Amino acid sequence: MASPAMKDDRYRWWLMRLVVYGLLIFWAVICIFPIYWTLTTSFKMAPNVMKGHLVPWLDFAPAWLGWKSLGLSPDTIFATSTVRAEFLKRFLNSVIIATSASACAVILGSLAAYGLSRFSYRFGFMKNSDISFFFLSQLILPPVVLALPFLVLYKELALLDSRIGMIAIYTLMVLPIVIWIMRDQFASVPVELEEAALVDGLSIWGAFVRIVLPLVLPGIVAAFILSLVLCWNEYFFAALLTSTDAKTLPVMIASQTGSQGINWWAMAALSAAGIMPLILIGILLESYIIKGMTAGAVK
């Protein structure tokens, strides 16, 4: 028979679990609610949006008004729709620009981070730690400060309203984050593994590709996903440097306003279509994200 002390410990253990899981559930509801609100709003009529109805089939009868305005409802999906063609064009632009910029940032950032973690540099008074902080400090500068210089530069280089121009600026935007993440990833890999590979006859590049990269793959995937999210959601430079050909999805979402006010149902449908790819990527690559974010924490 359990002693009173053991019963107290058991009650205390269950109480702590209830508190912890209760807080986690509460926080999950807070985090998921904006997505739920966006999805439900895309199926609302105007009166239901204004009255704040939240529960479908209870507070309101779901309709396809938001998706119909995009030509994506069941009764319009097979009909010709200029709005749907515009949406698909913006969606494709976002896919191409975000994935290309993220891939370029991961490649360049991984090479820079590998050099900072394996070799000693000195640039004036700056050493490795100062150079790493210099890259990270680029995030302190507000994007609006760079608006005029980039506008003039892109006009001179004929990069306005081009995918190449957006890929270049997005790569620069997320490159400091990738360098900072990957530097810690490479630092967690013992140098002795590369030295053993060199003794076995591999070149420096061979050791890097065959030994180091597989070990830091979770970190690379995590850095790529983080870069993809930042590039996918970026609005300021997309609105500033594009007009027709290279305009991305966030700009189209923000444009759902008119003389009658905000077209909430269309904006919600566009937002739902915009966040779904990121949700699917997060679900499919969840294990890589967790491994990448925790690698190097314990050596």
C-alpha positions in Angstrom: 0.0 0.0 0.0 1.3 3.4 -1.0 2.5 5.7 1.8 1.0 9.2 2.2 4.3 10.7 1.0 4.1 8.6 -2.2 0.5 9.7 -2.8 1.5 13.3 -2.3 4.3 13.0 -4.9 1.9 11.3 -7.3 -0.7 14.1 -6.9 1.9 16.7 -7.3 3.2 15.0 -10.5 -0.3 14.9 -12.0 -1.0 18.4 -11.0 2.2 19.6 -12.7 1.3 17.7 -15.8 -2.2 19.2 -15.9 -0.7 22.7 -15.5 1.9 22.3 -18.1 -0.4 20.7 -20.7 -3.1 23.2 -19.9 -0.7 26.1 -20.6 0.5 24.4 -23.8 -3.1 23.8 -25.0 -3.9 27.5 -24.2 -0.9 28.7 -26.1 -1.6 26.4 -29.1 -5.2 27.8 -29.3 -3.8 31.4 -29.3 -1.3 30.5 -32.1 -3.8 28.6 -34.2 -6.7 31.0 -33.8 -5.5 33.5 -36.5 -5.3 30.6 -39.0 -8.8 29.4 -38.0 -10.2 32.9 -38.3 -8.7 33.3 -41.7 -10.1 30.0 -43.0 -13.6 30.6 -41.6 -13.7 34.2 -42.9 -13.1 33.0 -46.4 -16.4 31.1 -46.2 -18.4 34.0 -44.7 -20.8 36.5 -46.2 -20.4 40.2 -45.5 -22.9 40.3 -42.5 -21.2 37.4 -40.8 -17.8 39.0 -41.1 -19.1 42.2 -39.5 -20.9 40.5 -36.7 -17.9 38.4 -35.7 -19.5 35.0 -36.2 -16.8 32.3 -35.7 -18.3 28.8 -35.7 -19.6 27.5 -39.1 -23.0 25.7 -39.2 -23.6 27.2 -35.7 -23.0 31.0 -36.0 -23.3 31.2 -39.8 -23.9 29.1 -42.9 -20.7 28.6 -44.8 -20.6 30.0 -48.3 -18.0 30.2 -51.1 -18.0 34.0 -51.4 -14.3 34.5 -50.8 -13.2 31.6 -53.0 -15.8 32.5 -55.7 -14.2 36.0 -56.0 -10.9 34.3 -56.9 -12.5 31.8 -59.3 -11.6 28.9 -57.0 -15.1 27.9 -55.8 -16.6 24.6 -57.1 -18.9 26.4 -59.5 -16.2 28.6 -61.0 -13.0 26.4 -60.9 -13.6 25.1 -64.4 -14.7 28.4 -65.9 -12.5 31.1 -67.3 -11.5 33.6 -64.6 -9.1 36.5 -65.0 -8.8 36.8 -61.2 -7.8 33.2 -60.9 -5.2 33.6 -63.6 -3.8 36.7 -61.8 -3.7 34.7 -58.5 -1.9 31.8 -60.1 0.6 34.2 -61.6 1.3 35.9 -58.3 1.5 32.5 -56.6 4.0 31.2 -59.1 6.1 34.4 -58.7 6.1 33.9 -54.9 7.2 30.2 -55.3 10.0 31.0 -57.8 11.3 34.0 -56.0 11.1 32.6 -52.4 12.6 29.2 -53.2 15.3 30.6 -55.4 16.3 33.2 -52.9 16.3 30.7 -50.0 18.4 28.2 -52.0 20.9 30.9 -52.9 21.1 32.2 -49.3 21.6 28.7 -47.9 24.4 27.9 -50.4 26.2 31.2 -49.9 25.5 31.3 -46.2 26.7 27.7 -45.6 30.0 28.4 -47.3 30.5 31.6 -45.4 29.5 30.0 -42.1 31.9 27.0 -42.7 34.8 29.4 -43.3 34.0 31.3 -40.1 33.7 28.1 -38.0 36.9 26.4 -39.4 39.4 29.2 -40.2 40.6 32.3 -38.4 40.2 35.6 -40.2 41.3 39.2 -39.5 39.9 42.2 -41.4 41.4 45.3 -39.7 40.3 45.1 -36.1 37.6 42.6 -36.9 38.1 38.9 -36.1 35.8 35.9 -36.7 33.3 36.8 -33.9 33.2 40.5 -35.0 32.6 39.4 -38.6 29.8 37.1 -37.5 28.2 39.9 -35.5 28.6 42.3 -38.5 26.5 39.9 -40.6 23.8 39.7 -37.9 23.8 43.5 -37.4 22.5 44.0 -40.9 19.1 42.9 -39.6 19.0 46.0 -37.3 18.7 48.4 -40.3 15.0 49.1 -41.1 14.1 48.1 -44.7 12.6 51.5 -45.3 16.0 53.1 -45.0 17.1 51.1 -48.0 14.1 52.0 -50.1 15.5 54.9 -52.1 19.0 53.4 -52.6 17.6 50.1 -53.9 15.0 52.0 -56.1 17.7 54.0 -57.7 20.1 51.1 -58.1 17.5 48.8 -59.6 16.4 51.5 -62.0 20.0 51.9 -63.2 20.5 48.1 -63.5 17.1 47.6 -65.2 16.1 45.2 -62.4 12.8 46.8 -61.5 9.8 44.5 -61.7 12.0 41.4 -62.4 12.2 38.1 -60.7 16.0 38.2 -60.8 16.0 41.5 -58.9 13.6 40.2 -56.2 15.7 37.0 -55.8 18.8 39.1 -55.3 17.4 41.4 -52.7 15.6 38.5 -50.9 18.9 36.6 -50.8 20.6 39.6 -49.2 17.8 39.9 -46.8 18.0 36.4 -45.3 21.7 35.7 -45.8 22.7 37.0 -42.3 20.2 34.7 -40.6 21.5 31.7 -42.5 25.1 32.5 -41.7 24.4 32.8 -38.0 22.4 29.5 -37.9 24.9 27.5 -40.0 28.0 28.8 -38.1 26.7 27.1 -35.0 25.8 24.0 -36.9 29.3 23.7 -38.4 30.9 24.5 -35.0 29.1 21.5 -33.5 30.8 19.1 -35.9 34.2 17.9 -34.5 37.2 19.0 -36.7 38.7 15.5 -36.1 36.1 14.0 -38.5 37.4 16.1 -41.3 41.0 15.4 -40.4 40.4 11.7 -40.5 38.7 12.1 -43.9 41.7 14.0 -45.2 44.0 11.3 -43.9 41.9 8.7 -45.8 42.5 10.6 -49.0 39.6 12.9 -49.4 40.1 16.5 -50.5 38.9 19.5 -48.4 35.8 19.7 -50.7 35.3 16.0 -50.5 35.4 16.0 -46.7 33.0 19.0 -46.7 30.5 17.3 -49.1 30.7 13.7 -47.9 31.4 14.1 -44.1 30.2 17.6 -42.9 27.2 18.3 -45.0 25.3 15.1 -44.0 25.8 15.9 -40.4 24.5 19.5 -40.6 21.6 18.6 -43.0 18.9 19.2 -40.4 20.4 22.7 -39.8 20.4 23.4 -43.5 16.8 22.3 -43.9 15.8 24.5 -40.9 17.7 27.5 -42.3 16.1 27.0 -45.7 12.6 26.8 -44.2 13.1 29.9 -42.1 14.4 31.8 -45.2 11.5 30.5 -47.2 9.0 31.8 -44.7 10.7 35.2 -44.5 10.9 35.5 -48.3 7.4 34.2 -48.8 5.8 36.8 -46.4 7.9 39.8 -47.4 5.8 42.7 -48.6 7.8 46.0 -48.5 10.3 45.4 -51.2 7.8 43.5 -53.3 5.5 46.5 -53.2 8.3 48.9 -53.9 10.2 47.2 -56.6 7.5 45.4 -58.6 4.5 46.5 -60.6 3.1 43.8 -62.9 5.4 41.0 -64.0 7.1 40.1 -60.7 4.5 41.1 -58.1 4.1 38.5 -55.4 1.2 37.1 -53.4 1.5 39.4 -50.3 1.1 42.4 -52.5 -2.0 40.9 -54.1 -3.4 40.1 -50.6 -2.9 43.7 -49.4 -4.6 45.1 -52.5 -8.0 43.7 -51.6 -9.4 47.1 -50.7 -11.6 49.5 -52.6 -14.0 52.4 -52.3 -16.4 50.2 -50.3 -13.8 49.1 -47.8 -11.8 45.9 -47.2 -12.9 42.9 -49.1 -12.5 40.6 -46.1 -13.7 37.3 -47.7 -11.4 37.7 -50.7 -8.5 38.7 -48.6 -9.1 35.7 -46.2 -9.3 33.3 -49.2 -6.0 34.7 -50.6 -4.4 34.5 -47.2 -5.5 30.9 -46.7 -4.2 29.9 -50.1 -0.9 31.7 -49.2 -0.3 30.1 -45.9 -1.2 26.5 -46.9 2.1 25.8 -48.7 4.1 26.9 -45.6 1.8 24.8 -43.3 2.4 21.7 -45.5 6.1 22.3 -45.6 6.2 22.6 -41.8 4.3 19.4 -41.3 6.3 17.4 -43.7 9.7 18.7 -42.5 8.9 19.0 -38.8 11.6 16.5 -37.7 14.3 18.4 -39.6 13.2 21.7 -38.1 13.4 20.3 -34.6 16.8 18.7 -35.2 18.1 21.8 -36.9 17.0 24.1 -34.1 18.4 21.9 -31.3 21.6 20.8 -32.9 24.6 22.1 -31.2 22.8 22.8 -27.9 24.3 19.8 -26.3 27.7 18.5 -27.4 
